[in-house]
Amino acid sequence: MQMTRTGWSQLKHPEAQKLAETTIQYSKIWFLKNRLSMNPEKTKAVLFKTTHAGFVTPEQLNIGPSEVSFDKSTLFLAMYIDEKLRWDRHIAKLESRVSST
């Protein structure tokens, strides 16, 4: 299930959260069918949006009895990605590593 930019902007907060939770449930089913597991305690959600988006990020998503919190950025495949798809945090982390050597 994929939402276009227009689709997200037309959704109200509870509707968007419900859609995200439904999508996660579909993902959870896919994981089970493919003998994989998803650990909600290690899972973080990032709502990618434009700098002009007026959408308010919810505090959490529910995956069954577990809750997944939203972050403004996350580490994915050794790269920090923030909610506006900027590289600021990733570059800062690289700069700190380079300066410490």
C-alpha positions in Angstrom: 0.0 0.0 0.0 1.5 3.3 -1.0 0.2 6.8 -0.5 0.9 9.6 -2.8 1.9 13.1 -1.6 -1.6 14.3 -2.3 -3.1 11.3 -0.5 -1.3 12.0 2.8 -2.1 15.7 2.7 -5.8 14.9 2.4 -5.8 12.6 5.4 -6.6 13.8 8.9 -4.3 12.7 11.7 -6.3 9.7 13.0 -6.9 8.5 9.4 -3.2 8.7 8.6 -2.2 6.9 11.7 -4.8 4.1 11.0 -3.5 3.7 7.5 0.1 3.5 8.8 -0.9 0.9 11.3 -2.8 -1.1 8.7 0.3 -1.0 6.4 2.5 -2.3 9.3 0.0 -5.1 9.9 0.4 -6.2 6.2 4.1 -6.0 6.6 3.9 -8.2 9.8 1.9 -10.8 7.8 4.5 -10.7 5.0 7.3 -11.2 7.6 5.5 -14.2 9.1 4.8 -15.8 5.7 8.5 -15.5 4.8 9.7 -16.8 8.2 11.1 -13.4 9.3 10.4 -11.5 12.5 9.9 -7.9 13.3 11.0 -6.7 16.7 8.8 -3.7 17.7 11.3 -2.7 20.5 14.0 -2.2 17.9 11.6 -0.7 15.2 11.4 3.1 14.7 9.1 5.0 12.4 10.0 8.1 10.4 7.3 10.0 8.6 9.0 11.5 5.5 7.6 14.9 4.5 8.4 18.1 2.7 9.5 21.2 4.5 6.1 22.7 3.7 4.0 19.8 4.9 1.6 20.7 7.6 1.1 17.1 8.8 1.8 16.6 12.4 3.7 13.4 13.2 1.9 11.1 15.6 3.6 10.0 18.8 3.4 6.3 18.1 2.0 3.5 16.0 0.5 0.3 17.4 1.6 -3.1 16.2 -0.7 -5.4 18.1 0.1 -5.0 21.8 3.4 -3.2 21.0 4.0 0.5 20.3 6.5 1.9 17.8 7.6 5.4 18.3 8.3 8.0 15.7 11.7 9.6 15.3 12.8 12.6 13.4 15.7 10.6 12.0 17.0 7.0 11.9 20.1 5.0 11.1 19.4 2.9 8.0 22.1 0.9 6.2 24.8 2.9 8.0 23.2 6.2 6.9 21.3 8.7 9.0 18.1 9.8 7.2 15.9 12.5 8.6 12.2 13.1 8.1 12.8 15.7 5.4 15.4 13.5 3.6 18.3 15.8 4.5 21.8 14.6 5.2 22.7 17.0 8.0 22.9 14.4 10.8 24.8 11.9 8.6 27.3 14.5 7.5 27.8 15.7 11.1 28.4 12.1 12.2 31.0 11.6 9.4 32.7 14.9 10.3 33.0 13.8 13.9 34.6 10.5 12.9 37.0 12.1 10.5 38.1 14.7 13.1 38.7 12.1 15.8 41.2 10.2 13.7 
